[in-house]
Amino acid sequence: MTILGIDPGYAIVGYGVIRPRGARFEPLGAGAIRTPAGMPFEARLDDLYTGILSVIERYKPDAMAVEQLFFTTNQKTVILVAQARGVILLAAQRKGLPVYQYTPLQVKSAVVGYGKAEKHQVMEMTRQILGLKSVPKPDDVADALAVAICHGHTAGSLLGRTPSRVTADRIKPNMR
């Protein structure tokens, strides 16, 4: 199973592609889709959509894992990120790719073993789990790889195969 992890945003969307190999994970690729700040927002969304489609076509993942939005203060930012997240989900839908969503708490628990872990702890554990020489940059890429690892850990469990459970909120392709 090839897993595409996504850290959604509208300026930078981090992506990471991994494949479980027994109890370990093999990193297949990672990067960021960037949109320039001066570009009209609709054009930025179009670039994100096209970029995600390109990543899906290149790696041919079996599942997409996306971090759920968690914002407590800036409402304008959350609305813009939610719109970007929508085009990411649309790209997965168009490619028939099942999508699983995880909260930041679930990602931290799966990667570090502690739901209130600090960002640097998650990044370092992601590096160690994948056997990388350094933490991927920008942070969005490391976050996307952590989301993919979370799905890799969860998908093999009974909870990961039960979409109604809190552990993984699955969006079914072609569901209207």
C-alpha positions in Angstrom: 0.0 0.0 0.0 1.4 3.4 -1.0 0.2 6.3 1.3 0.1 10.0 0.3 0.2 12.2 3.4 -0.9 15.8 3.0 -0.4 18.9 5.2 -3.0 21.3 3.8 -2.4 25.0 3.3 -2.8 27.6 0.5 0.7 29.0 0.4 2.4 25.7 0.9 1.0 22.2 0.8 3.3 19.6 2.1 3.2 16.1 0.7 4.9 12.9 1.6 4.6 9.4 0.1 5.6 6.3 2.0 5.1 2.6 1.7 4.9 0.2 4.7 7.6 -2.5 4.7 6.8 -4.8 7.5 7.2 -2.8 10.7 9.1 0.0 8.9 8.2 2.6 6.4 10.0 3.3 3.1 10.0 7.0 2.0 9.1 7.2 -1.7 9.1 11.0 -2.1 8.2 14.3 -0.5 7.9 17.9 -1.4 5.9 21.0 -1.3 3.5 22.7 -3.7 3.9 26.4 -3.3 1.7 29.3 -4.5 3.0 32.9 -4.7 1.4 35.4 -2.3 0.6 38.0 -5.0 -1.4 35.5 -7.1 -5.2 35.8 -7.1 -6.6 33.3 -4.6 -8.6 31.4 -7.3 -5.4 30.9 -9.3 -3.6 29.6 -6.2 -6.4 27.1 -5.7 -6.1 26.0 -9.3 -2.3 25.6 -8.9 -2.8 23.5 -5.8 -5.4 21.3 -7.5 -3.1 20.7 -10.5 -0.1 20.1 -8.3 -2.0 17.5 -6.2 -3.2 15.8 -9.3 0.4 15.6 -10.6 1.6 14.1 -7.3 -1.2 11.5 -7.4 -0.4 10.6 -11.0 3.3 10.4 -10.3 3.2 8.1 -7.2 -0.2 6.3 -7.7 -1.0 6.1 -4.0 -3.6 3.7 -2.6 -4.8 6.1 0.0 -4.5 9.8 0.9 -4.2 10.8 4.6 -4.9 14.5 5.3 -4.5 16.4 8.5 -7.8 17.9 9.8 -7.9 21.6 10.4 -7.3 22.8 13.9 -7.3 26.6 14.4 -8.2 28.5 17.5 -7.7 32.1 16.6 -7.3 33.4 13.0 -10.7 32.8 11.3 -9.6 34.3 8.0 -6.7 31.9 7.7 -8.9 28.8 8.6 -11.4 29.7 5.9 -8.6 30.1 3.3 -7.0 26.8 4.3 -10.4 25.1 4.3 -10.9 26.2 0.7 -7.4 24.8 -0.3 -8.2 21.6 1.6 -11.4 21.3 -0.5 -9.5 21.3 -3.8 -7.1 18.7 -2.4 -10.0 16.5 -1.5 -11.6 17.1 -4.9 -8.4 16.0 -6.6 -8.4 12.8 -4.6 -12.1 12.3 -5.5 -11.4 12.8 -9.2 -8.7 10.1 -9.0 -10.9 7.7 -7.0 -8.5 7.9 -4.1 -9.9 7.1 -0.7 -9.2 9.9 1.9 -8.6 9.4 5.6 -8.5 12.4 7.9 -6.6 12.6 11.2 -6.5 15.2 13.9 -3.2 16.7 15.1 -3.6 14.7 18.3 -3.9 11.4 16.4 -0.8 12.2 14.3 1.3 13.1 17.3 0.1 9.9 19.1 0.9 7.7 16.2 4.3 9.2 15.5 5.6 10.1 19.0 3.3 8.0 21.2 2.1 11.2 23.0 -0.8 13.3 21.8 0.6 16.5 23.3 4.1 16.1 21.8 5.8 19.3 20.6 6.4 20.0 16.9 10.2 19.4 17.1 9.5 15.9 18.7 7.2 14.9 15.9 9.6 16.1 13.3 12.6 14.2 14.8 10.6 11.0 15.2 9.4 11.3 11.6 13.1 11.6 10.6 14.0 8.5 12.7 11.0 6.4 11.6 11.8 7.0 7.9 15.6 6.7 8.4 16.3 10.1 6.9 19.6 12.0 7.5 17.8 15.2 8.3 14.3 16.5 9.1 12.6 17.4 5.8 12.1 21.1 5.0 9.9 23.0 5.0 8.0 21.9 8.1 5.0 21.3 6.0 6.8 18.4 4.3 7.8 16.8 7.6 4.2 17.3 8.8 2.8 15.5 5.7 5.2 12.6 6.2 4.0 12.4 9.8 0.3 12.2 8.6 1.3 9.4 6.2 3.0 7.5 9.0 -0.1 8.0 11.2 -2.2 6.4 8.5 0.3 3.6 8.0 0.1 2.7 11.7 -3.7 3.1 11.8 -4.6 1.4 8.5 -3.2 -1.9 9.7 -5.3 -2.0 12.8 -9.0 -2.9 13.1 -9.8 0.7 14.0 -8.2 1.9 10.7 -10.6 -0.4 8.8 -13.6 0.9 10.6 -14.4 4.3 9.1 -17.1 5.1 11.7 -14.5 5.1 14.5 -12.9 8.3 15.7 -9.4 7.1 14.7 -9.9 7.6 11.0 -12.6 9.6 9.3 -12.8 8.2 5.8 -14.3 10.0 2.9 -15.6 7.5 0.4 -15.0 8.1 -3.3 -18.1 8.7 -5.5 -20.3 9.3 -2.4 -22.8 12.1 -3.0 
